[in-house]
Amino acid sequence: MNSYNIRVATAQDEPFLWDMLYESLYVPDGGESFSRDILNEPFMKKYVAGWGREGDLGYIATNGEGKPIGSITLRYFDEANKGFGYVSDEIPELGMALLPESRGQGIGTVLMTALFQGAKARGISRLSLSVAPENTAAVKLYRRFGFQEVGVFGTSITMVADIV
């Protein structure tokens, strides 16, 4: 296993967070990848644009050379500007992605642990997310952290976990 480090995401990480937003778009094996132009759509831009605003929290995984290889973020949305995993104004939505070559090494678990600790320190009691049910690796990780299905939005399930 390669070595990696976890650090807090800053406004300077926004370009990498755009890359990770693109990586987070689930494409089944053999499926056609999305055009990167999708990131310009308002329903996608809201996840990263202006990263570092009040309430934003995130972590970046870097490899042994300091190159970013994955991220996990949470951001608040409201009724007028819902994310795909929106549950309420008080519950921030989680986003997570790893570069393909960094998957399956336990980095997602470490990122999730860091986010849960950071959220708890901020007094956040619940997190939500949206995931394609076919993305079985992600669903398995989320369930290990206590996420439970609470609804369906389009082709994805919305899940919520309590921070304990």
N, C-alpha and C positions, 0 to 999 in steps of 0.2 A: 504494500500500500504506500502511496506517495504521501509525503508530509504536507500539511496544510495548517493555516492559521485562520482565526475568525476575528474580525474587527467590526466596529460600528460603521455603518454606511453614512457618508456625508454628502453634501450637495455636490461635491466634486465627483462622486460616483454616478451621477445621473447618466452619463453616456453608457456606462456598463449596465445600469439598470434597464436602459432601453433594450440592450442586447438580451438581457435576461427575460424581459417581458416577451420578446419574440420567442425565446427558447421555451417559455412556459406554455406556448400554444401547442396543445396536444395534437399530434398527427399519428394515426395508427400505422403500424408497419405496412409499407407498401402504399400508403396514402400520399397525396400530393401536398407538399409544403405550402404554407400560406405565403403570399407575396409580402415582403417587408412593408409595403405601402399600407398594410392593415394597421400599422402602428400610428398612422396619421389620422385614423378615425377617432372621433371624440369618445366613443365607448371604450377605446383602448388607451388613448393619450392620458386619460384621467388617472391611470395607475402610476405614472412616472413623472408627468409634467410638473416642473417646479419642485422636484424632490427636496425635502428638507423643511417643508412647511410645518407649522405647529401640528403636533400629534403624530407626525411620521416617525417610524422607528424601523430600522433595518440593520442587517448584518451582511458582511461580505466575507466569503471564504476565499482565501488566496493560497496558491501553491507555494512550494518551498522557495521559489524565486520571487515571490510577492505578486505574481500575476493573478488577477481575479478569476475565479473559476465557478462561482455560484453566489446566489444571494437569497435572502429571505427578507420580506418587508411586511409592514402593516400600515394601513392608511385608513382614515375615516372617510366615509361617504355619508350622504344624507338622502332623504326621500326624493328630493328633486334631482339628484345626480347619483343614482344607485350604481354600485358595482355589480358584477355577476353573482357574487356571493353575499350581497347585501341582506342583512337581517334587520338591523335598526341603526339609528344614528349613533347609539352608544357602543356598538360593537364594531371594532375595526376589522377590515378584511385583510387576510393574509395572502401574499403572493410569494412564490418560491420557484427557483429554477437553478439547474446546474448545467454547465457545459456537458455535452454528451460524453466526452472522454473522462469526466469526473463523477459520473453516476455509478451507483452500486458499490461505493467505498465507505459508506457511513457518514459522509459529509452532510447529507440532508438531516440526519438525526442530530448531529452536532449543531447545525444551524437552527433547527427547530427548538432544541434545548435552550440555546442562547436567546431566541426570541421569546420563549415562554418566561425565562428569567427576567428579561428586560421588561416585558409586559407586566409581570407581577410587580416589579419594582415601581412601575408607573401607576399601579393601582387598577390596572385593566383586569377585569374578571372573566371576560369571554372573548373569543376570536371566531371569525367566520371565514369561509373560503368557498370557492367553486372549483369543482374538478370533474373531468370527464370520467364516468364510471369505468370506461375501458382502460384508463390509465391505472392499471392495477398496482403498480409499484408505488405510486403516489397515494392511492387510496389506502393501501396497507400501512404506509408510514403515518398517514393522518389518523387512522384508527388506533395505532399504537399510542398516539398522543391524546386519545380520548375524544376525537372528533366523531360526531354522530350526524347522520343524515337528518336534515330538517325540511328539505323541500327540493324542488326541481326547477331550474331556470333553463329553458331551451333544452339543449342536449346534455346539460351538466347537472350534477347534484350539488346542493348547498349543504355544507356541514358546519357545525358549531362545536366548540370545545370550551369547557370551563378551565380557567387558569387556577391551578391548585398549588 
